[in-house]
Amino acid sequence: MKICPKCKSEYRKGFEYCSDCNLKLEDKKDISVIKKSDKVEIEYLMSVSNEIEAKQIEDILKYNGINILKKHRGAGEYLQLYLGMSNLGIDIYVSSDLKEVAENIIIENLNMQKYYEENIDPKNKEDFNQVGDNYNRERKIWIFLIVFSILTIIGLLIYLL
């Protein structure tokens, strides 16, 4: 059986060119069964705060031919499903042989090259992961301060009335 490389139409024996695309047909390759020994090793790449950031990273890497695995922290996947959002964070994993390439793509596409050159040693993996952790820590502190301020104002209003 032959197949068109462009439109993927299948043709019987005897046909040499696609009637729609006018391209030479290729032999259809058999899809081989994946063996258990053909497992892909994955490694932790980075953490992001929410689904939006994870989708941005996923799109950047998929555009460059790198597939990712997203894993929500804690009950983050349930919160995402029921509430539509989760701020527990998402860990992103990539194939171990593409990890270094993925790191370079992310650095270039997020326009953070200058920051990494000045502040982070690329050989130190803890520095690479620390950026996301610092962002999450600062965010939690601001949320705590806002909630504490609101509760203090409510308490003062109740006391004065």
Residue pairs with C-beta under 8 A, 6 or more apart in sequence:
1 10
1 11
1 12
1 13
1 27
1 28
2 10
2 11
2 12
2 13
2 15
2 16
2 25
2 26
2 27
2 28
3 9
3 10
3 11
3 25
3 26
3 27
3 28
4 11
4 18
4 20
4 21
4 23
4 25
4 26
5 23
5 25
5 26
6 18
6 21
6 23
7 18
7 20
7 21
9 18
9 20
10 28
11 18
11 25
15 25
16 24
16 25
17 23
17 24
17 25
18 25
40 95
40 96
41 95
41 96
41 97
42 69
42 93
42 94
42 95
42 96
43 93
43 94
43 95
43 96
43 99
44 91
44 92
44 93
45 68
45 92
45 93
45 94
45 99
45 102
45 103
45 106
46 57
46 91
46 92
46 106
46 128
46 129
46 132
47 73
47 89
47 90
47 91
47 92
47 129
47 132
47 133
47 136
48 54
48 57
48 89
48 90
48 92
48 132
49 87
49 89
49 90
49 132
49 135
49 136
49 139
50 85
50 86
50 87
50 89
50 90
51 80
51 85
51 86
51 90
53 90
54 70
54 90
54 92
57 68
57 92
57 106
58 68
58 70
58 92
60 105
60 106
60 109
60 110
61 67
61 68
61 94
61 102
61 105
61 106
62 68
64 101
64 105
66 94
66 95
66 98
66 101
66 102
66 105
67 94
67 95
68 92
68 93
68 94
68 102
69 92
69 93
69 94
70 90
70 91
70 92
70 93
71 90
71 91
71 92
71 93
72 79
72 80
72 86
72 88
72 89
72 90
72 91
73 88
73 89
73 90
73 91
74 88
75 88
76 86
76 88
76 89
76 90
77 86
79 85
79 86
79 88
80 86
87 139
89 132
89 136
94 102
103 122
103 128
107 113
107 116
116 122
119 127
120 127
120 128
120 130
120 131
121 127
122 128
